[in-house]
Amino acid sequence: MDFAVVIPARYGATRLPGKPLADVCGRPMIQWVYEAAAAGGAAEVIVATDDTRISDACGRFGARAEMTDGAHASGTDRIAEVARRLDWPDERVIVNVQGDEPLLPPVLVSQVAGLLDDDPEAEMATLATPILDRAEWDDPNVVKVVTDRRSRALYFSRARIPWPREGSGPVINAMRHVGLYGYRVRALKALTGAGPCGLELQERLEQLRALWLGIPIVVEEARDVPPRGVDTEEDLQSVRRTLAASRARVTP
């Protein structure tokens, strides 16, 4: 299975500026992300950034970095620029790994790529996990997804879907979307070539643009527990503790 990983990494994050270079157990966070992505079996792993500080850091630990336009509105646009520059064929599969997920299980990277390898009709792939807790189902920060019988996404929403007509009772058939994506290059071109649609703007969910454009998205239950990304200083401290404990367990 041949696929590439592109990691969009922006220095100027609003809540935690410079987080790709934040020190995590003696390494910049972007290095942990890169190594996790590489362990997923990709033929190429590229960091797409708009900041020379990030590209320089990547060079120091041997990663390939591509400079991209600082005006991009999203990581998806950054990845599309790399795909165009490298002239990747339309069938090429690219996995989008966020630059703030140093705890990413490599198996999820290969799982997403494998979904597109196994389903030639699908143009995008992503993952989900069951929602068992009503508080999680009620949380608008938790994005839900419902699928058809072929495991294709029907809709993503911050609302409680599927909604029980009675309005109460246990949470059934609810799935939490995991924000890890695989794309064929042609789907990436279609996504970034179209402007935002109304549903996307209303829910603030970029993947709704793909559904609006008729791009088939295959969804599968994640084979490992997806990590929490790093958005705040508290998240960063938590990741440091987790990785420090993990290293201590394997150190003789």
KAKA-V106461 format. One record per residue. RES is the residue in one letter. PHI is phi in whole degrees, 0 to 359 (NA if undefined). NEAR is the number of other C-alpha atoms within 10 Angstrom. D_CENTER is the distance of its C-alpha to the mean C-alpha in Angstrom with 1 decimal. Layout:
RES,PHI,NEAR,D_CENTER
RES,PHI,NEAR,D_CENTER
This chain:
M,NA,12,19.5
D,255,13,18.7
F,207,22,15.2
A,243,22,13.6
V,246,26,10.5
V,240,28,10.1
I,250,27,8.9
P,287,27,9.7
A,223,27,11.9
R,248,22,14.3
Y,284,17,17.4
G,270,14,18.5
A,298,12,16.3
T,295,9,18.6
R,277,11,18.5
L,215,15,18.3
P,303,14,19.4
G,75,17,19.0
K,297,24,16.4
P,300,28,15.1
L,258,19,18.7
A,301,16,19.5
D,288,14,21.6
V,230,20,20.3
C,56,14,23.2
G,87,9,24.5
R,229,13,21.5
P,292,19,19.2
M,305,25,15.8
I,299,28,14.2
Q,292,23,16.4
W,299,21,15.1
V,296,24,11.5
Y,301,26,13.2
E,293,15,15.4
A,295,21,12.9
A,296,31,11.1
A,296,20,14.7
A,290,15,15.9
G,279,19,13.7
G,94,19,16.3
A,291,20,15.0
A,288,11,18.0
E,221,14,16.6
V,231,24,14.2
I,231,20,14.4
V,266,29,13.5
A,255,26,13.8
T,224,25,15.6
D,244,22,18.4
D,226,18,20.3
T,294,13,22.8
R,296,14,22.6
I,287,23,19.1
S,297,19,20.2
D,295,14,23.4
A,297,18,21.7
C,298,21,19.7
G,300,12,23.0
R,291,10,24.6
F,253,12,22.6
G,88,10,22.6
A,268,18,19.1
R,276,16,19.1
A,234,24,18.1
E,242,21,18.4
M,282,16,19.7
T,230,22,18.4
D,297,13,19.9
G,290,12,19.8
A,272,9,20.2
H,300,13,16.9
A,279,9,15.7
S,209,12,11.9
G,296,20,9.5
T,299,19,9.8
D,297,20,13.4
R,295,27,13.3
I,294,29,11.7
A,298,24,14.4
E,298,21,17.0
V,296,21,16.4
A,299,21,16.7
R,292,12,19.9
R,298,11,21.4
L,273,9,21.1
D,55,10,22.3
W,290,16,20.1
P,293,12,21.5
D,301,14,20.2
E,279,15,19.6
R,300,16,17.4
V,264,29,14.1
I,238,28,11.2
V,255,26,7.8
N,267,22,5.2
V,253,25,4.6
Q,293,23,5.0
G,284,25,8.8
D,241,24,9.6
E,235,23,8.7
P,292,27,12.0
L,263,18,12.5
L,301,25,9.8
P,291,19,12.1
P,304,17,12.4
V,299,16,13.4
L,289,22,10.1
V,297,25,9.3
S,292,21,12.7
Q,296,21,12.6
V,297,26,10.0
A,297,28,12.1
G,296,17,15.2
L,299,21,14.8
L,283,26,15.3
D,294,17,17.9
D,276,10,19.7
D,233,12,19.7
P,296,10,21.0
E,274,12,21.1
A,281,19,17.4
E,251,23,15.6
M,222,30,12.0
A,218,26,10.5
T,204,27,8.3
L,234,24,9.4
A,208,22,11.6
T,228,19,14.2
P,295,15,17.8
I,262,18,18.9
L,248,15,22.3
D,250,11,23.1
R,295,14,24.5
A,297,10,23.5
E,293,16,19.8
W,296,22,20.6
D,284,13,22.5
D,284,13,19.9
P,291,14,18.5
N,281,11,15.6
V,265,19,14.5
V,275,22,13.1
K,256,26,15.0
V,222,26,15.0
V,240,20,18.2
T,232,17,18.8
D,268,11,21.9
R,291,6,23.9
R,263,8,22.0
S,66,13,18.7
R,266,19,17.7
A,296,22,16.1
L,266,15,19.0
Y,195,16,17.5
F,243,23,14.9
S,204,23,16.6
R,277,18,17.1
A,282,17,20.5
R,279,20,21.8
I,232,21,21.4
P,289,17,23.3
W,267,13,26.2
P,288,12,29.3
R,302,7,32.4
E,287,6,34.4
G,81,7,31.9
S,211,8,32.1
G,102,9,31.9
P,290,10,29.2
V,282,19,25.5
I,234,14,25.4
N,63,14,22.7
A,269,21,20.1
M,232,25,16.4
R,268,23,13.6
H,286,23,10.3
V,256,22,7.3
G,282,15,4.2
L,241,18,2.9
Y,237,22,5.1
G,244,30,8.4
Y,225,26,11.0
R,279,24,14.6
V,302,23,15.8
R,295,18,18.2
A,291,22,15.6
L,298,24,13.8
K,297,19,17.3
A,296,15,18.2
L,299,23,15.4
T,280,18,16.1
G,276,11,19.8
A,256,11,20.1
G,283,10,20.4
P,300,17,18.8
C,263,16,20.5
G,299,12,22.3
L,298,17,20.1
E,301,19,17.0
L,292,12,19.2
Q,291,9,20.7
E,267,15,17.7
R,59,13,15.5
L,227,16,12.7
E,297,17,11.8
Q,295,19,11.1
L,292,24,14.8
R,297,21,15.8
A,298,22,14.9
L,296,19,17.1
W,298,15,19.7
L,278,13,19.9
G,82,10,20.4
I,277,20,17.4
P,289,17,17.2
I,243,24,13.9
V,272,24,14.5
V,234,26,13.3
E,224,19,14.2
E,293,16,14.7
A,297,18,12.6
R,277,13,15.1
D,217,13,14.5
V,288,11,14.0
P,294,18,10.4
P,277,13,10.8
R,271,15,11.3
G,285,17,9.8
V,258,23,12.7
D,245,16,13.9
T,227,14,17.6
E,299,12,20.4
E,296,10,20.7
D,299,13,17.1
L,298,21,18.0
Q,297,12,21.3
S,296,14,19.9
V,296,22,17.6
R,301,18,20.7
R,296,14,22.8
T,297,13,20.6
L,289,16,20.4
A,297,14,24.0
A,294,11,25.1
S,296,11,23.2
R,292,12,25.0
A,295,10,28.3
R,291,9,28.2
V,264,7,28.0
T,276,6,30.5
P,294,5,34.0
